[in-house]
Amino acid sequence: MITSRPPTGAVKSAFDFQWDSSYELSDRSADGNREFQFSLRYFGSADDDPTVADLIGSLSDDSGLPDSRATWHRNYTPLAPWVRAHVLKLAMEYGFVGGEPTDPENGQPNPPTQSRLWEIWHEEFSDELRDICRDVATELVDLAREEGIPAPDNVFQPEDKQNASKRSETRLIADTTKEVWQHAKPFVTEAFFLKRGDNAQIHENAFWEQHAFMGVRKHMFAESGADSFYVDSTRDRTPSGSTHRWQIRKLSIDEMRRQHRRTTKRLIERARRDGELVGKLWAAIDVTKGAPFTGEMATDEEGNVVEPSILGHRDGNYYHQWASIQIVGMDVPLVLDAIPRVR
């Protein structure tokens, strides 16, 4: 519903309208459906030059969105700013623009990373809420055009922007991985080791470089990852996927943790030498998970999974999970230590 008001007072008003729209969304905590409403009240003078981003920034949710996330978590931001961020992303079509969501503590613009946007969209938003975001974005773009406010149009977007975006992302990951590995190599190769025989023919550094290559890519596993690394690498010989897994499995959890802590200690020493990681720092305990486990799992007589290290998740899948302590508040968290979660 759109309500326009005639201009009042001495100031010429070019933009003065109100928009309301109601939606029904399943609420698992209430075992039913809840109706909530998005509202928009926008006023601007003739001297203003608003965009569709300004309209989306004025959106408000008058009844609250169902949210099952832990409010105490360090990464918690209410759902409403995330909804506005994704509505803006959908409206602009070619990606995230602007300063939503805002920092809940001080209200200042705090743009999220692309990976965090992806996580919220795919892991926290339901199918219903994603559809609602699309509807709201479409309605607000139409509203902007009706009111004479510039809005994006499909005709100005590249036809193959999705594939081009994927190719650009793949190239960026490859280039960044090589750069990061060159910086990390002295720290990793000095602290990490494998239990191999004296007659080993593939240099040990190839294992760690291959591990870094696979670790920064989503849904890449040892078999396919080893083949991809061989193609990308300039090395004459690289480990096969089965050899890579076998060598890594020889290390115990305690050995992995000791190697990781030695590397982290050197990183912190270097950072402090360069004037970083000094003064007051924030540390957080967090839980992370790997890719969904799709193999066979041991169950009891009632069908409940009893695997000690494969745990259920609220999304219905099972994962290997780790508890970690990390220094936060920087561009990339620094993981100090991590241990597997067990049943």
C-alpha positions in Angstrom: 0.0 0.0 0.0 1.4 3.4 -1.0 0.1 6.7 0.5 1.2 10.0 -0.9 0.8 13.3 0.9 0.7 16.8 -0.6 3.6 19.1 0.2 3.2 21.4 3.2 5.0 24.5 4.5 7.5 26.7 2.7 9.9 23.9 1.7 9.1 22.3 -1.6 8.6 18.6 -1.1 9.4 16.3 -4.0 9.2 13.0 -2.1 6.7 12.4 0.6 5.1 8.9 0.6 4.5 5.9 2.8 4.6 2.2 1.8 3.4 -0.8 3.9 3.3 -4.5 3.0 2.3 -7.5 5.2 3.8 -11.0 4.9 3.2 -14.3 6.7 6.2 -16.2 7.9 6.5 -19.6 9.7 7.7 -19.2 13.3 9.2 -22.5 14.5 9.4 -21.2 18.1 5.7 -20.5 18.2 4.7 -23.6 16.2 2.7 -21.6 13.7 2.7 -18.7 11.3 3.2 -15.0 12.2 2.2 -12.0 10.2 4.7 -9.1 10.2 4.8 -5.9 8.3 7.4 -3.9 6.5 6.9 -0.1 6.5 8.5 2.7 4.7 8.1 6.4 5.4 10.2 8.6 3.1 10.3 12.4 3.0 12.7 14.5 0.9 12.9 18.0 -0.5 13.4 18.9 -4.2 17.1 19.4 -3.5 17.6 15.8 -2.5 18.8 13.2 -4.9 17.5 9.9 -3.4 18.2 6.4 -4.8 16.5 3.1 -4.2 19.2 2.4 -1.6 17.9 5.4 0.5 14.4 3.8 0.4 15.7 0.4 1.6 17.6 2.1 4.3 14.3 3.5 5.6 12.6 0.2 5.8 11.4 -0.9 9.3 9.9 -4.1 10.6 7.2 -3.2 13.0 6.6 -6.6 14.6 10.0 -8.4 14.7 11.2 -11.3 12.6 11.3 -14.9 14.1 14.9 -15.4 15.1 16.3 -18.6 16.7 19.9 -17.4 16.9 21.8 -16.9 20.1 21.7 -13.2 20.9 24.8 -13.4 23.0 27.0 -14.6 20.2 29.8 -12.2 19.2 28.6 -12.1 15.5 25.0 -11.5 16.4 23.2 -8.7 14.6 19.3 -8.6 14.5 17.7 -10.1 11.4 16.1 -6.8 10.3 19.5 -5.2 9.2 20.4 -8.4 7.4 17.1 -8.4 5.6 17.7 -4.8 4.5 21.2 -5.7 3.3 19.9 -8.6 1.2 16.9 -6.6 -0.1 19.5 -3.9 -1.2 21.7 -6.6 -2.8 18.7 -8.0 -4.7 17.5 -4.6 -5.8 20.9 -3.5 -7.1 21.3 -7.0 -8.7 25.1 -6.8 -9.2 26.1 -7.1 -5.5 26.2 -5.5 -2.1 26.2 -1.7 -1.9 25.9 0.7 1.0 26.3 0.5 4.8 23.8 -2.1 6.0 23.6 -3.8 8.3 24.7 -1.3 11.1 26.6 -2.0 14.2 23.9 -2.6 16.8 26.1 -1.1 19.6 26.7 2.3 18.0 24.5 2.4 15.0 27.4 3.3 12.6 27.7 1.7 9.2 29.5 -1.6 9.4 29.3 -3.4 6.0 29.5 -7.2 6.3 31.8 -9.4 4.3 30.5 -11.2 1.3 31.1 -14.6 3.0 29.0 -13.4 6.0 26.2 -12.3 3.7 26.3 -15.7 2.0 26.1 -17.5 5.4 23.1 -15.5 6.6 21.3 -16.0 3.3 21.9 -19.7 3.0 22.1 -20.8 6.6 19.9 -18.5 8.6 17.2 -17.3 6.2 14.3 -19.8 5.5 13.0 -20.3 2.0 10.0 -18.1 2.9 12.2 -15.2 4.1 14.3 -15.4 1.0 11.2 -15.1 -1.1 10.0 -12.2 1.0 13.3 -10.4 0.4 12.9 -10.9 -3.3 9.3 -9.6 -3.2 10.2 -6.5 -1.1 13.1 -5.7 -3.5 10.9 -5.9 -6.5 8.1 -3.8 -4.9 10.6 -1.1 -3.8 12.3 -0.9 -7.2 8.8 -0.4 -8.8 7.9 2.2 -6.1 11.1 4.1 -6.8 10.4 4.2 -10.5 6.8 5.4 -9.9 8.1 8.2 -7.7 10.8 9.3 -10.2 13.7 7.9 -8.1 16.6 6.2 -10.0 16.5 2.4 -9.8 18.5 -0.3 -11.5 17.2 -2.0 -14.7 18.0 -5.4 -16.1 18.9 -3.8 -19.4 22.0 -2.2 -17.9 23.3 -5.5 -16.4 25.7 -7.8 -18.3 24.0 -10.9 -19.7 26.5 -13.4 -18.2 27.2 -11.6 -15.0 26.7 -14.7 -12.9 29.3 -16.8 -14.7 31.6 -13.8 -15.0 31.3 -13.3 -11.3 32.1 -16.9 -10.6 35.2 -16.8 -12.9 36.4 -13.6 -11.2 35.9 -15.2 -7.7 37.8 -18.3 -8.7 40.7 -16.2 -10.1 40.8 -14.0 -7.0 40.9 -17.1 -4.7 43.8 -18.6 -6.7 45.8 -15.4 -6.7 45.2 -14.7 -3.0 46.1 -18.3 -2.0 49.4 -18.1 -3.7 50.2 -14.7 -2.1 49.1 -15.9 1.4 51.2 -19.1 1.0 54.3 -17.1 0.2 53.9 -15.1 3.4 52.9 -18.1 5.5 55.4 -20.7 4.2 58.3 -19.8 6.6 56.0 -20.2 9.6 54.2 -23.3 8.5 57.2 -25.3 7.2 59.2 -24.6 10.3 56.5 -25.7 12.8 54.5 -28.4 10.9 55.9 -31.9 10.1 54.7 -35.2 8.7 55.6 -38.7 9.8 57.2 -39.9 6.5 60.1 -42.2 5.7 63.6 -41.1 4.8 63.1 -42.3 1.3 60.1 -39.9 0.6 60.3 -38.5 -2.9 57.7 -35.7 -2.8 58.9 -32.6 -0.9 57.0 -32.1 2.4 56.2 -28.5 1.5 54.1 -29.7 -1.3 51.7 -31.3 1.2 51.2 -28.1 3.2 50.9 -25.9 0.0 48.3 -28.4 -1.3 46.5 -28.3 2.1 46.3 -24.5 1.9 45.1 -24.7 -1.7 42.2 -27.0 -0.7 41.4 -25.3 2.6 40.4 -21.9 1.2 38.0 -23.3 -1.3 34.5 -24.4 -0.4 33.4 -28.0 -1.0 36.9 -29.0 -2.3 38.0 -32.5 -1.0 41.3 -34.3 -1.2 40.7 -36.3 -4.4 39.4 -33.5 -6.6 41.5 -30.9 -4.8 44.8 -32.8 -5.4 44.1 -32.9 -9.2 43.2 -29.2 -9.2 46.4 -28.4 -7.3 48.5 -30.3 -9.7 47.1 -28.3 -12.6 47.6 -25.0 -10.8 51.0 -25.8 -9.4 54.4 -25.4 -11.0 55.8 -28.4 -9.1 56.8 -31.5 -11.1 55.3 -33.9 -8.5 52.5 -33.3 -6.0 50.7 -35.7 -3.6 47.7 -37.7 -4.7 44.5 -37.3 -2.8 44.8 -40.6 -1.1 48.4 -40.0 -0.1 47.5 -36.6 1.2 44.8 -38.0 3.4 46.9 -40.9 4.6 49.8 -38.7 5.7 47.5 -36.2 7.5 45.7 -39.0 9.3 49.0 -40.1 10.8 49.1 -37.0 13.0 47.2 -37.2 16.3 45.0 -34.4 17.4 47.5 -33.4 20.1 50.3 -33.3 17.5 48.2 -31.1 15.2 47.4 -28.7 18.0 51.1 -28.4 19.1 52.1 -27.6 15.5 49.4 -25.1 15.2 50.2 -23.4 18.4 53.9 -23.1 17.5 53.0 -21.5 14.2 50.5 -19.1 15.9 53.2 -18.1 18.5 55.6 -17.1 15.7 52.8 -15.2 13.9 52.0 -13.2 17.1 55.7 -12.5 17.7 56.1 -11.2 14.1 52.9 -9.1 14.4 54.0 -7.5 17.7 57.4 -6.8 16.2 55.6 -4.9 13.4 53.4 -3.0 16.0 50.3 -5.1 15.6 48.4 -7.2 18.1 49.3 -4.8 20.9 47.2 -3.3 23.7 43.8 -4.6 24.6 42.5 -7.4 22.4 39.2 -9.3 22.2 39.2 -13.1 22.3 36.1 -15.2 21.6 35.2 -18.9 21.9 33.3 -20.1 18.9 32.1 -23.4 17.3 32.6 -24.1 13.7 31.7 -27.0 11.5 33.0 -28.7 8.3 31.0 -29.9 5.3 27.9 -32.1 6.0 28.9 -35.7 6.7 27.3 -38.0 4.1 28.8 -41.4 5.0 27.5 -44.2 7.1 27.0 -43.4 10.8 26.6 -45.8 13.8 23.2 -45.7 15.4 21.5 -47.2 18.4 18.4 -49.4 18.4 16.1 -46.4 18.2 17.9 -44.9 15.2 19.8 -42.2 17.0 23.3 -41.4 15.8 25.9 -42.4 18.4 29.1 -41.4 16.5 31.3 -39.7 19.1 32.6 -37.0 16.8 29.8 -36.5 14.3 27.2 -34.2 15.8 23.8 -33.1 14.7 23.1 -29.5 13.7 19.9 -27.4 13.7 19.8 -27.6 9.9 19.2 -31.3 10.1 22.7 -32.4 8.9 25.5 -34.0 10.7 29.0 -32.4 10.9 32.5 -32.7 12.4 32.6 -29.7 14.7 35.4 -27.8 16.5 35.5 -25.4 19.4 38.0 -22.7 19.0 39.4 -19.7 20.8 40.4 -16.8 18.5 41.4 -13.2 18.6 38.6 -11.2 16.9 38.0 -7.6 15.9 40.4 -7.7 12.9 39.8 -8.4 9.2 40.6 -12.1 9.7 40.2 -13.9 13.1 43.5 -15.4 14.5 42.7 -18.9 15.8 44.8 -19.6 18.9 43.7 -23.2 19.4 40.9 -25.6 18.4 39.7 -28.9 19.7 37.1 -31.4 18.2 33.7 -31.5 19.8 32.6 -34.9 20.9 29.3 -36.3 22.0 
